[in-house]
Amino acid sequence: MNRKKALLKKWEGIITDKSVIKAFMQVERKDFMAKETEIYAYDDVAVPLMHGQTISQPFTVMFMTQALELKKGMKVLEVGAGSGYQAAIISKVIGNKGKLYTTEIIPELVEFAKENLEKAHISNAEVIHSDGSLGYKEKAPYDRIIVTAAAPSVPKPLLSQLKKGGIIVIPVGVDAQEMMKIKKLNGKIKKENLGMFRFVPLRGRHGVS
């Protein structure tokens, strides 16, 4: 059994969305990592990137993607491009008619993510150098929003840029985080706690720094 299939077996009964599983099989995590860390590509652990950032463990990436309840053709905002791996997975799920805008506050990671997505032939994702805690008003509103760093609270700009019926998946907290799934329904916000996780801090005006 190859390492990808071994991970899927480990997640059996938890990661069940067929489109997410298909995307996982299509995208090579090692292509979004530094050469010296490629050996850990299919270990279920977070791996360091530059500037104190990480590429999340594969389970976390798949879990958050599944929680978004993505459909073909959706417009998605990702806050925290990192190396571009999560963006690649989402892009595969939403298909060529979908569009992903992914923000990154660290210039070197912006370039790294762009290069990685280009090499992976991902054409429906755009990496933007900006403070993602403010969202990305230029292309709002969004069907879905995902935040890949720990926020002290849910940034209000993200809520305002979410479509009616939309979903945000975001880790909230300081030392350890609650993974929150937030739905915007009939003018009201419905929150669901999906469990405890650990992320690097969200940077920017509505982040930790």
Stockholm file with secondary structure:
# STOCKHOLM 1.0

chainA/1-209         MNRKKALLKKWEGIITDKSVIKAFMQVERKDFMAKETEIYAYDDVAVPLMHGQTISQPFTVMFMTQALELKKGMKVLEVGAGSGYQAAIISKVIGNKGKLYTTEIIPELVEFAKENLEKAHISNAEVIHSDGSLGYKEKAPYDRIIVTAAAPSVPKPLLSQLKKGGIIVIPVGVDAQEMMKIKKLNGKIKKENLGMFRFVPLRGRHGVS
#=GR chainA/1-209 SS CCHHHHHHHHTTTTCCCHHHHHHHHHSCGGGGSCGGGGGGTTSSSCEECSTTCEECCHHHHHHHHHHTTCCTTCEEEEECCTTSHHHHHHHHHHCTTCEEEEEESSHHHHHHHHHHHHHTTCCSEEEEESCGGGCCGGGCCEEEEEECSBBSSCCHHHHHTEEEEEEEEEEECSSSEEEEEEEEETTEEEEEEEEEECCCBCCSTTSCC
#=GC SS_cons         CCHHHHHHHHTTTTCCCHHHHHHHHHSCGGGGSCGGGGGGTTSSSCEECSTTCEECCHHHHHHHHHHTTCCTTCEEEEECCTTSHHHHHHHHHHCTTCEEEEEESSHHHHHHHHHHHHHTTCCSEEEEESCGGGCCGGGCCEEEEEECSBBSSCCHHHHHTEEEEEEEEEEECSSSEEEEEEEEETTEEEEEEEEEECCCBCCSTTSCC
//
